[in-house]
Amino acid sequence: ASLAPADACVLVDGLSQAQMAGLRHHGQLDIRLLGSDPDSRCAGLLVSPERQSSLHERVELTDWAFRAQVRRLNDQRKEAILLYLRVGD
């Protein structure tokens, strides 16, 4: 969560309710579902790796730059989240 911009909303795509709750609570992030607010200009985008290959169908990829693949420490399932940051703002 420290990789995401402070005091900015973050869009999410393909994350579970548990993942979003954890990010809200531990990361203190303003989480918004991708597509729920077309006028949203959130600075960050968190994507499930399973949704990455079709991400171009939901966002304009030229508006986003890949920043990191984030994993929880000691996660036996090797769960990852992909972080993108908005460019050009």
DATAZI-V226172 format. One record per residue. NEAR is the number of other C-alpha atoms within 10 Angstrom. Layout:
# DATAZI-V226172
NEAR
NEAR
This chain:
# DATAZI-V226172
14
8
13
19
14
15
10
14
18
24
24
21
21
17
17
11
9
9
12
20
15
13
15
14
11
10
15
14
22
16
19
18
15
19
13
9
10
7
7
13
13
17
19
25
25
27
21
18
16
13
14
13
8
9
15
11
9
11
12
9
14
10
12
17
15
15
15
14
14
14
13
11
8
7
9
7
8
9
12
16
21
19
23
23
20
17
13
8
6
